[in-house]
Amino acid sequence: MSRRTVDVERVYDHPADEDAFRVLVDRLWPRGLRKDAFHYDEWAKDLAPSAQLRKWYAHDAALFSEFRTRYLRELTAETGRDAVARLDRLADGRPLVLLTATHDLDHSGAVVLAEHLREAR
């Protein structure tokens, strides 16, 4: 089975691939972004790190390795698996673009989720 195409973009950047299924993967709505002026297909709050994990991590790059381990544990638990399966059904084979408001994409939950989704295919 082939790997899924999954990209990560900041919500404030112009959409690169209009044909992709665009999914906001932040638990909180991005500041300063109007819902009617933002192109997205789904807001998948259930795929975001839990509030407890997000607060613990606080985007501290020094904690990223442990954050990644904990977040993958959430994604492989039953609710995480259900959320991934739901997204897979909604995307219907289209490439995915995961959208996030974070400044540091390299140390974000979105990159961990993207890796997980590519491997889960």
C-alpha positions in Angstrom: 0.0 0.0 0.0 1.4 3.4 -0.9 2.1 6.2 1.6 -0.3 9.0 1.8 0.7 12.5 0.7 0.4 14.7 3.8 1.8 18.3 4.0 1.8 20.7 6.9 1.1 24.5 6.4 0.6 27.4 8.7 -3.0 28.7 8.6 -1.8 32.2 7.8 0.0 31.1 4.5 -1.8 31.0 1.2 -3.1 27.5 0.3 -0.6 25.7 -1.9 -2.7 22.8 -3.1 -6.3 23.6 -3.7 -7.2 20.0 -4.6 -6.0 18.6 -1.2 -8.3 18.0 1.7 -7.4 20.8 4.1 -7.7 20.0 7.8 -7.2 22.4 10.8 -5.6 20.3 13.4 -5.3 22.8 16.3 -7.6 22.3 19.3 -8.1 26.1 19.5 -9.3 28.4 16.7 -6.3 30.5 15.4 -6.2 34.1 16.6 -7.1 36.8 14.2 -8.5 34.3 11.6 -12.1 34.7 10.5 -13.9 31.4 9.8 -15.5 32.9 6.7 -12.2 34.0 5.2 -10.3 30.8 5.7 -10.3 27.9 3.3 -10.5 24.5 5.1 -12.5 21.4 4.7 -12.6 20.1 8.3 -11.6 21.2 11.8 -10.4 18.0 13.4 -10.0 19.1 17.1 -10.1 15.4 18.0 -6.8 14.9 16.2 -5.0 17.6 18.1 -2.9 16.8 21.2 -5.0 16.7 24.4 -5.4 20.0 26.3 -3.3 18.4 29.1 -0.5 17.4 26.7 -0.6 20.8 24.9 -0.3 22.7 28.2 2.5 20.4 29.4 4.5 20.9 26.2 4.0 24.6 25.9 5.9 24.5 22.6 9.2 24.0 24.4 11.5 22.5 21.7 13.6 20.9 24.4 10.5 18.7 25.3 9.7 17.8 21.7 11.0 14.2 21.8 8.9 13.4 24.9 5.9 15.3 23.5 6.2 13.3 20.3 6.1 10.0 22.3 3.1 11.1 24.3 1.2 12.4 21.3 1.8 9.2 19.4 0.4 7.3 22.4 -2.7 9.5 22.2 -3.0 8.9 18.4 -2.8 5.1 18.8 -5.3 4.9 21.6 -8.9 4.1 20.6 -10.1 7.6 20.3 -7.1 8.6 18.2 -7.5 5.6 15.9 -11.2 6.5 15.5 -10.3 10.1 14.6 -7.7 9.0 12.1 -10.2 6.6 10.5 -12.8 9.3 10.3 -10.3 11.7 8.6 -9.4 8.9 6.2 -13.1 8.5 5.2 -13.6 12.2 4.8 -10.4 12.7 2.7 -11.5 9.9 0.4 -8.0 9.3 -0.9 -7.2 13.0 -1.6 -3.8 14.4 -0.4 -4.0 16.0 3.0 -2.8 19.4 4.1 -2.7 19.8 7.9 -3.2 23.3 9.0 -1.8 24.8 12.2 -1.2 28.3 13.7 2.0 27.3 15.4 5.1 29.4 14.6 7.6 26.5 14.8 6.4 23.8 12.4 9.4 21.6 13.0 8.4 21.1 16.7 4.7 21.0 16.3 2.0 18.4 16.8 1.1 18.8 13.2 4.4 17.3 12.0 4.0 14.4 14.4 0.4 13.9 13.1 1.6 14.1 9.5 4.2 11.4 10.1 1.7 9.2 11.8 -0.9 9.6 9.0 1.7 8.8 6.3 2.6 5.6 8.1 -1.0 4.7 8.9 -2.0 4.5 5.2 
